[in-house]
Amino acid sequence: MARNSKANNKNIRDNIFKITESLLLKRGIKGWNMDSVALEAGVSKNTLYEIISSKEQLIEDIVINRLRNNVEAIAGIFRDESDFVKACEIATRHLAHTTYPRFFVNTLP
């Protein structure tokens, strides 16, 4: 029963996503495994697999989440900025920073 409550805990799931995203950025797709995610998240590998079915599914969920966040951010930029060209520049800068963060450390306005 404790495993089910952990597997259904949104904070644990969010933490797993955060850890995995960090590992992806630092090590690439092949530089980590589900054992390292479970260890860093403080959950058993069984609990991890109750939450996420596979490494591939975890990566797919992270990519979809990042895309969703970018779409929302860009929609907000175009909603808030009346100058279309300036909105395009801001949106492009936002995408560059979120897609390639290691190249743009501390450069966002």
Secondary structure, 3 states (H helix, E strand, C coil): CHHHHHHCCHHHHHHHHHHHHHHHHHHCCCCCCHHHHHHHHCCCHHHHHHHCCCHHHHHHHHHHHHHHHHHHHHHHHHHHCCCHHHHHHHHHHHHHHHHCHHHCCCCCC
